[in-house]
Amino acid sequence: MSAPDEVPEIFSEVSALLTERRNPGTMGLDTLDSVQILHAINREDCEVPRLVGEAIPRITEAVEFAVKSFRAGGRLIHVGAGTSGRLGVLDAVECQPTFGAPPGMVVGVVAGGLAAFEGPVEGAEDRTEDGSASMDALHVGPNDTVVGVAASRRTPFVLGALARARELGARTVYLNMSPGSGREAASDVEISIPVGPEVLTGSTRMKAGTAQKLVLNMISTAAMVRIGKAYENLMVDLKATSMKLVERSRRIVMIVTGVEYGQAAELLERARGRVKIALVMQKLSVTPEEAEVRLATAGGFVRRALEGAGK
C-alpha cells in the first residue's frame, strides 16, 4: 500500500496534544530494570494530586452543578470513551452502595456500551453522532449535569455528547488532560489537568486516568455529602448489599450512639437497615416512623435532624 501524499489533518491535531508528546524523562524506559521502571512511574504519578489540587476552583463549580441537579431530581452523567468512559461507569456504580443512591442518579456512559469493558469496540469513540444519540437515549434535560471526560480533549463521542447536552439545556462540564490543544468543546465549566506526557507515550490510562479518577471521586463524593449523604465523615446512607456493608452499618451505629454490637443490630433491624433512621431513633429515643419524619423535615441531614430537636 502506498503512503498518502498529504498528512491527514488529524495527524497534526494528535501530534499537538499534550497527552501524545514523548516524556523526556523516560526515553530510556526500555533499558530499565523492574524497580527502575516502577520508580519512573511513581515519580510521574506523584505530580498528579498537586495538579488536581490546582484545579479545585473549577472542580467546585462542577460540584455545585451536581448538587443543583440532585436537589432538582436530576442526574450526574459521566460520558467518555475507553479508560475515561470506564472510570465514569465505575464512579456511577460505586455511588449506589456507598451513598444509597438509586440506580440512575449517577450514570456512566461509555462509547461502545458496556461491551467496551471487556475489550475495545472498534471506532466507537470516533462517532460524534453516537455521543449525541446517547444523550437523547437518556432523555437528558435541564435538571441534569453532564461531565464529558476526554484525556486528549478531542474524542468525537464526548464532543458530540456535550454539544447535544447543551442543546437539551443540561449543565455541562468538560474534564480533559490537554489544555489548549485539539478540538474545542463548548461547556459551562472546563476542568483541564495538565498531567503532561505519560511514562509510556500516549498511554492515558496512567497519569491521565489517575487524574480523572481523582476528579470524578471528588465531584460525586462532595456532591453527595452536600445533599446529606454523610454524618460527620461516615457514610450513613450506604446500602448494606454485602456482609462487609452490613457490618459497616452496625459499626457506624455503634460509633455514633455508643451502643453495643447487639443493640446496633437490633436498631438497624427495626430501621429496616437504614443507618440514618437507626441513628435518629437511638439519639432522640423515637420510633422509626418519627425518625423518618424528623429526617424528612431536616432534608435528609442527620445533623440537622438532631440539632433541630435540641440534641
Contacts in CASP RR format, 6 or more apart in sequence:
PFRMAT RR
TARGET T0000
AUTHOR 0000-0000-0000
METHOD contacts of the structure
MODEL  1
MSAPDEVPEIFSEVSALLTERRNPGTMGLDTLDSVQILHAINREDCEVPR
LVGEAIPRITEAVEFAVKSFRAGGRLIHVGAGTSGRLGVLDAVECQPTFG
APPGMVVGVVAGGLAAFEGPVEGAEDRTEDGSASMDALHVGPNDTVVGVA
ASRRTPFVLGALARARELGARTVYLNMSPGSGREAASDVEISIPVGPEVL
TGSTRMKAGTAQKLVLNMISTAAMVRIGKAYENLMVDLKATSMKLVERSR
RIVMIVTGVEYGQAAELLERARGRVKIALVMQKLSVTPEEAEVRLATAGG
FVRRALEGAGK
13 154 0 8 1.000
13 182 0 8 1.000
13 183 0 8 1.000
14 20 0 8 1.000
14 152 0 8 1.000
14 154 0 8 1.000
16 181 0 8 1.000
16 182 0 8 1.000
17 152 0 8 1.000
17 153 0 8 1.000
17 154 0 8 1.000
17 178 0 8 1.000
17 181 0 8 1.000
17 182 0 8 1.000
18 177 0 8 1.000
18 178 0 8 1.000
18 179 0 8 1.000
18 181 0 8 1.000
18 194 0 8 1.000
18 196 0 8 1.000
18 197 0 8 1.000
19 151 0 8 1.000
19 152 0 8 1.000
19 153 0 8 1.000
19 177 0 8 1.000
19 178 0 8 1.000
19 195 0 8 1.000
19 196 0 8 1.000
19 197 0 8 1.000
19 198 0 8 1.000
19 202 0 8 1.000
19 204 0 8 1.000
19 208 0 8 1.000
20 152 0 8 1.000
20 197 0 8 1.000
20 201 0 8 1.000
20 202 0 8 1.000
21 196 0 8 1.000
21 197 0 8 1.000
21 201 0 8 1.000
22 197 0 8 1.000
22 201 0 8 1.000
23 44 0 8 1.000
23 196 0 8 1.000
23 197 0 8 1.000
23 198 0 8 1.000
23 199 0 8 1.000
23 201 0 8 1.000
24 197 0 8 1.000
25 40 0 8 1.000
26 40 0 8 1.000
26 44 0 8 1.000
26 199 0 8 1.000
26 200 0 8 1.000
29 37 0 8 1.000
29 40 0 8 1.000
29 199 0 8 1.000
29 200 0 8 1.000
32 40 0 8 1.000
40 199 0 8 1.000
41 199 0 8 1.000
41 206 0 8 1.000
44 198 0 8 1.000
44 199 0 8 1.000
44 206 0 8 1.000
44 207 0 8 1.000
45 206 0 8 1.000
45 207 0 8 1.000
45 210 0 8 1.000
47 195 0 8 1.000
47 207 0 8 1.000
48 193 0 8 1.000
48 195 0 8 1.000
48 207 0 8 1.000
48 210 0 8 1.000
48 211 0 8 1.000
48 214 0 8 1.000
49 214 0 8 1.000
51 193 0 8 1.000
51 194 0 8 1.000
51 195 0 8 1.000
51 211 0 8 1.000
52 59 0 8 1.000
52 193 0 8 1.000
52 211 0 8 1.000
52 214 0 8 1.000
52 215 0 8 1.000
52 218 0 8 1.000
55 191 0 8 1.000
55 192 0 8 1.000
55 193 0 8 1.000
55 215 0 8 1.000
58 189 0 8 1.000
58 190 0 8 1.000
58 191 0 8 1.000
58 192 0 8 1.000
59 191 0 8 1.000
59 215 0 8 1.000
59 218 0 8 1.000
59 219 0 8 1.000
61 173 0 8 1.000
61 188 0 8 1.000
61 189 0 8 1.000
62 145 0 8 1.000
62 147 0 8 1.000
62 173 0 8 1.000
62 175 0 8 1.000
62 189 0 8 1.000
62 191 0 8 1.000
62 219 0 8 1.000
63 218 0 8 1.000
63 219 0 8 1.000
63 222 0 8 1.000
63 223 0 8 1.000
63 226 0 8 1.000
65 145 0 8 1.000
65 171 0 8 1.000
65 173 0 8 1.000
65 188 0 8 1.000
65 189 0 8 1.000
66 76 0 8 1.000
66 145 0 8 1.000
66 219 0 8 1.000
66 220 0 8 1.000
66 223 0 8 1.000
67 223 0 8 1.000
67 226 0 8 1.000
67 227 0 8 1.000
68 145 0 8 1.000
68 171 0 8 1.000
69 75 0 8 1.000
69 76 0 8 1.000
69 143 0 8 1.000
69 144 0 8 1.000
69 145 0 8 1.000
69 171 0 8 1.000
70 76 0 8 1.000
70 105 0 8 1.000
70 223 0 8 1.000
70 224 0 8 1.000
70 227 0 8 1.000
71 227 0 8 1.000
72 143 0 8 1.000
73 143 0 8 1.000
74 105 0 8 1.000
74 143 0 8 1.000
74 144 0 8 1.000
74 145 0 8 1.000
75 104 0 8 1.000
75 105 0 8 1.000
75 106 0 8 1.000
75 107 0 8 1.000
75 138 0 8 1.000
75 143 0 8 1.000
75 144 0 8 1.000
75 145 0 8 1.000
76 92 0 8 1.000
76 105 0 8 1.000
76 106 0 8 1.000
76 107 0 8 1.000
76 144 0 8 1.000
76 145 0 8 1.000
76 147 0 8 1.000
76 219 0 8 1.000
76 220 0 8 1.000
76 223 0 8 1.000
77 106 0 8 1.000
77 107 0 8 1.000
77 108 0 8 1.000
77 109 0 8 1.000
77 138 0 8 1.000
77 140 0 8 1.000
77 144 0 8 1.000
77 145 0 8 1.000
77 146 0 8 1.000
77 147 0 8 1.000
77 165 0 8 1.000
77 170 0 8 1.000
78 85 0 8 1.000
78 87 0 8 1.000
78 88 0 8 1.000
78 89 0 8 1.000
78 91 0 8 1.000
78 92 0 8 1.000
78 106 0 8 1.000
78 107 0 8 1.000
78 108 0 8 1.000
78 109 0 8 1.000
78 147 0 8 1.000
78 148 0 8 1.000
78 149 0 8 1.000
78 216 0 8 1.000
79 85 0 8 1.000
79 108 0 8 1.000
79 109 0 8 1.000
79 131 0 8 1.000
79 134 0 8 1.000
79 135 0 8 1.000
79 146 0 8 1.000
79 147 0 8 1.000
79 148 0 8 1.000
79 149 0 8 1.000
79 157 0 8 1.000
79 158 0 8 1.000
79 161 0 8 1.000
79 162 0 8 1.000
80 88 0 8 1.000
80 109 0 8 1.000
80 110 0 8 1.000
80 111 0 8 1.000
80 125 0 8 1.000
80 148 0 8 1.000
80 149 0 8 1.000
80 150 0 8 1.000
80 155 0 8 1.000
80 157 0 8 1.000
80 158 0 8 1.000
80 161 0 8 1.000
81 110 0 8 1.000
81 111 0 8 1.000
81 112 0 8 1.000
81 116 0 8 1.000
81 124 0 8 1.000
81 125 0 8 1.000
81 150 0 8 1.000
81 155 0 8 1.000
81 157 0 8 1.000
81 158 0 8 1.000
82 110 0 8 1.000
82 111 0 8 1.000
82 116 0 8 1.000
82 120 0 8 1.000
82 125 0 8 1.000
83 151 0 8 1.000
83 204 0 8 1.000
83 205 0 8 1.000
83 208 0 8 1.000
83 209 0 8 1.000
83 212 0 8 1.000
84 148 0 8 1.000
84 149 0 8 1.000
84 150 0 8 1.000
84 151 0 8 1.000
84 155 0 8 1.000
84 158 0 8 1.000
84 204 0 8 1.000
84 209 0 8 1.000
84 212 0 8 1.000
85 108 0 8 1.000
85 109 0 8 1.000
85 110 0 8 1.000
85 111 0 8 1.000
85 116 0 8 1.000
85 149 0 8 1.000
86 110 0 8 1.000
86 116 0 8 1.000
86 117 0 8 1.000
87 149 0 8 1.000
87 209 0 8 1.000
87 212 0 8 1.000
87 213 0 8 1.000
87 216 0 8 1.000
88 108 0 8 1.000
88 110 0 8 1.000
88 149 0 8 1.000
88 216 0 8 1.000
89 108 0 8 1.000
89 109 0 8 1.000
89 110 0 8 1.000
89 114 0 8 1.000
89 117 0 8 1.000
91 106 0 8 1.000
91 108 0 8 1.000
91 213 0 8 1.000
91 216 0 8 1.000
91 217 0 8 1.000
91 220 0 8 1.000
92 104 0 8 1.000
92 106 0 8 1.000
92 107 0 8 1.000
92 108 0 8 1.000
95 101 0 8 1.000
95 105 0 8 1.000
95 106 0 8 1.000
95 220 0 8 1.000
95 224 0 8 1.000
96 102 0 8 1.000
96 103 0 8 1.000
96 106 0 8 1.000
96 239 0 8 1.000
97 238 0 8 1.000
97 239 0 8 1.000
97 241 0 8 1.000
97 242 0 8 1.000
97 245 0 8 1.000
98 224 0 8 1.000
98 235 0 8 1.000
98 238 0 8 1.000
99 224 0 8 1.000
99 229 0 8 1.000
99 235 0 8 1.000
99 237 0 8 1.000
99 238 0 8 1.000
100 229 0 8 1.000
100 237 0 8 1.000
100 238 0 8 1.000
100 239 0 8 1.000
101 224 0 8 1.000
101 229 0 8 1.000
106 220 0 8 1.000
107 138 0 8 1.000
109 131 0 8 1.000
109 134 0 8 1.000
109 138 0 8 1.000
109 161 0 8 1.000
110 116 0 8 1.000
110 117 0 8 1.000
111 121 0 8 1.000
111 124 0 8 1.000
111 125 0 8 1.000
111 127 0 8 1.000
111 130 0 8 1.000
111 131 0 8 1.000
111 155 0 8 1.000
111 157 0 8 1.000
111 158 0 8 1.000
112 121 0 8 1.000
112 124 0 8 1.000
112 130 0 8 1.000
113 121 0 8 1.000
113 124 0 8 1.000
115 121 0 8 1.000
116 124 0 8 1.000
124 130 0 8 1.000
124 157 0 8 1.000
125 155 0 8 1.000
125 156 0 8 1.000
125 157 0 8 1.000
125 158 0 8 1.000
126 156 0 8 1.000
126 157 0 8 1.000
127 156 0 8 1.000
127 157 0 8 1.000
128 156 0 8 1.000
128 157 0 8 1.000
128 159 0 8 1.000
128 160 0 8 1.000
128 163 0 8 1.000
129 160 0 8 1.000
130 157 0 8 1.000
131 156 0 8 1.000
131 157 0 8 1.000
131 158 0 8 1.000
131 160 0 8 1.000
131 161 0 8 1.000
131 164 0 8 1.000
132 160 0 8 1.000
132 161 0 8 1.000
132 163 0 8 1.000
132 164 0 8 1.000
134 157 0 8 1.000
134 161 0 8 1.000
135 146 0 8 1.000
135 161 0 8 1.000
135 164 0 8 1.000
135 165 0 8 1.000
135 168 0 8 1.000
135 170 0 8 1.000
136 164 0 8 1.000
136 168 0 8 1.000
140 146 0 8 1.000
140 164 0 8 1.000
140 165 0 8 1.000
140 168 0 8 1.000
140 169 0 8 1.000
140 170 0 8 1.000
141 165 0 8 1.000
141 168 0 8 1.000
141 169 0 8 1.000
141 170 0 8 1.000
142 168 0 8 1.000
142 169 0 8 1.000
142 170 0 8 1.000
143 170 0 8 1.000
144 165 0 8 1.000
144 170 0 8 1.000
144 171 0 8 1.000
145 170 0 8 1.000
145 171 0 8 1.000
145 172 0 8 1.000
145 173 0 8 1.000
146 161 0 8 1.000
146 162 0 8 1.000
146 165 0 8 1.000
146 170 0 8 1.000
146 171 0 8 1.000
146 172 0 8 1.000
146 173 0 8 1.000
147 172 0 8 1.000
147 173 0 8 1.000
147 174 0 8 1.000
147 175 0 8 1.000
147 216 0 8 1.000
147 219 0 8 1.000
148 158 0 8 1.000
148 161 0 8 1.000
148 162 0 8 1.000
148 172 0 8 1.000
148 173 0 8 1.000
148 174 0 8 1.000
148 175 0 8 1.000
148 187 0 8 1.000
149 158 0 8 1.000
149 175 0 8 1.000
149 176 0 8 1.000
149 212 0 8 1.000
149 216 0 8 1.000
150 158 0 8 1.000
150 159 0 8 1.000
150 174 0 8 1.000
150 175 0 8 1.000
150 176 0 8 1.000
151 176 0 8 1.000
151 177 0 8 1.000
151 178 0 8 1.000
151 204 0 8 1.000
151 208 0 8 1.000
151 209 0 8 1.000
151 212 0 8 1.000
152 176 0 8 1.000
152 177 0 8 1.000
152 178 0 8 1.000
152 182 0 8 1.000
152 204 0 8 1.000
153 176 0 8 1.000
153 177 0 8 1.000
153 178 0 8 1.000
153 179 0 8 1.000
153 180 0 8 1.000
153 181 0 8 1.000
153 182 0 8 1.000
153 183 0 8 1.000
153 185 0 8 1.000
153 192 0 8 1.000
154 178 0 8 1.000
154 182 0 8 1.000
154 183 0 8 1.000
158 185 0 8 1.000
159 183 0 8 1.000
159 185 0 8 1.000
162 172 0 8 1.000
162 174 0 8 1.000
162 185 0 8 1.000
162 186 0 8 1.000
162 187 0 8 1.000
163 185 0 8 1.000
163 186 0 8 1.000
165 172 0 8 1.000
166 172 0 8 1.000
166 186 0 8 1.000
166 187 0 8 1.000
166 188 0 8 1.000
171 188 0 8 1.000
172 186 0 8 1.000
172 187 0 8 1.000
172 188 0 8 1.000
172 189 0 8 1.000
173 187 0 8 1.000
173 188 0 8 1.000
173 189 0 8 1.000
173 190 0 8 1.000
173 191 0 8 1.000
173 219 0 8 1.000
174 185 0 8 1.000
174 187 0 8 1.000
174 189 0 8 1.000
174 190 0 8 1.000
174 191 0 8 1.000
175 191 0 8 1.000
175 193 0 8 1.000
175 212 0 8 1.000
175 215 0 8 1.000
175 216 0 8 1.000
176 190 0 8 1.000
176 191 0 8 1.000
176 192 0 8 1.000
176 193 0 8 1.000
177 192 0 8 1.000
177 193 0 8 1.000
177 194 0 8 1.000
177 195 0 8 1.000
177 196 0 8 1.000
177 204 0 8 1.000
177 207 0 8 1.000
177 208 0 8 1.000
177 209 0 8 1.000
177 211 0 8 1.000
177 212 0 8 1.000
178 192 0 8 1.000
178 194 0 8 1.000
179 192 0 8 1.000
179 194 0 8 1.000
180 192 0 8 1.000
191 215 0 8 1.000
193 208 0 8 1.000
193 211 0 8 1.000
193 215 0 8 1.000
195 207 0 8 1.000
195 208 0 8 1.000
195 210 0 8 1.000
195 211 0 8 1.000
196 207 0 8 1.000
198 204 0 8 1.000
198 206 0 8 1.000
198 207 0 8 1.000
198 208 0 8 1.000
199 206 0 8 1.000
199 207 0 8 1.000
200 206 0 8 1.000
224 230 0 8 1.000
224 237 0 8 1.000
228 237 0 8 1.000
228 299 0 8 1.000
228 300 0 8 1.000
228 301 0 8 1.000
228 302 0 8 1.000
229 235 0 8 1.000
229 236 0 8 1.000
229 237 0 8 1.000
230 236 0 8 1.000
230 237 0 8 1.000
231 256 0 8 1.000
231 276 0 8 1.000
231 279 0 8 1.000
231 301 0 8 1.000
231 302 0 8 1.000
231 303 0 8 1.000
232 256 0 8 1.000
232 303 0 8 1.000
234 252 0 8 1.000
234 255 0 8 1.000
234 256 0 8 1.000
235 248 0 8 1.000
235 252 0 8 1.000
236 252 0 8 1.000
236 275 0 8 1.000
236 276 0 8 1.000
236 279 0 8 1.000
236 302 0 8 1.000
237 275 0 8 1.000
237 276 0 8 1.000
238 245 0 8 1.000
238 248 0 8 1.000
238 249 0 8 1.000
238 275 0 8 1.000
239 245 0 8 1.000
240 246 0 8 1.000
240 248 0 8 1.000
240 249 0 8 1.000
240 273 0 8 1.000
249 268 0 8 1.000
249 273 0 8 1.000
249 275 0 8 1.000
249 278 0 8 1.000
250 261 0 8 1.000
250 262 0 8 1.000
250 264 0 8 1.000
250 265 0 8 1.000
250 268 0 8 1.000
251 264 0 8 1.000
252 275 0 8 1.000
252 279 0 8 1.000
253 259 0 8 1.000
253 264 0 8 1.000
253 267 0 8 1.000
253 268 0 8 1.000
253 275 0 8 1.000
253 278 0 8 1.000
253 279 0 8 1.000
253 282 0 8 1.000
254 260 0 8 1.000
254 261 0 8 1.000
254 264 0 8 1.000
256 279 0 8 1.000
256 283 0 8 1.000
257 264 0 8 1.000
257 267 0 8 1.000
257 279 0 8 1.000
257 282 0 8 1.000
257 283 0 8 1.000
259 267 0 8 1.000
259 282 0 8 1.000
264 278 0 8 1.000
267 278 0 8 1.000
267 281 0 8 1.000
267 282 0 8 1.000
268 274 0 8 1.000
268 275 0 8 1.000
268 278 0 8 1.000
270 278 0 8 1.000
270 281 0 8 1.000
270 288 0 8 1.000
271 277 0 8 1.000
271 278 0 8 1.000
271 281 0 8 1.000
271 288 0 8 1.000
271 291 0 8 1.000
272 288 0 8 1.000
276 291 0 8 1.000
276 295 0 8 1.000
276 300 0 8 1.000
276 302 0 8 1.000
277 288 0 8 1.000
277 291 0 8 1.000
277 292 0 8 1.000
277 295 0 8 1.000
278 291 0 8 1.000
279 302 0 8 1.000
280 286 0 8 1.000
280 291 0 8 1.000
280 294 0 8 1.000
280 295 0 8 1.000
280 302 0 8 1.000
280 305 0 8 1.000
280 306 0 8 1.000
281 287 0 8 1.000
281 288 0 8 1.000
281 290 0 8 1.000
281 291 0 8 1.000
283 306 0 8 1.000
283 311 0 8 1.000
284 290 0 8 1.000
284 291 0 8 1.000
284 294 0 8 1.000
284 305 0 8 1.000
284 306 0 8 1.000
284 309 0 8 1.000
284 311 0 8 1.000
286 294 0 8 1.000
291 305 0 8 1.000
294 305 0 8 1.000
294 309 0 8 1.000
295 301 0 8 1.000
295 302 0 8 1.000
295 305 0 8 1.000
297 305 0 8 1.000
298 304 0 8 1.000
298 305 0 8 1.000
298 308 0 8 1.000
END
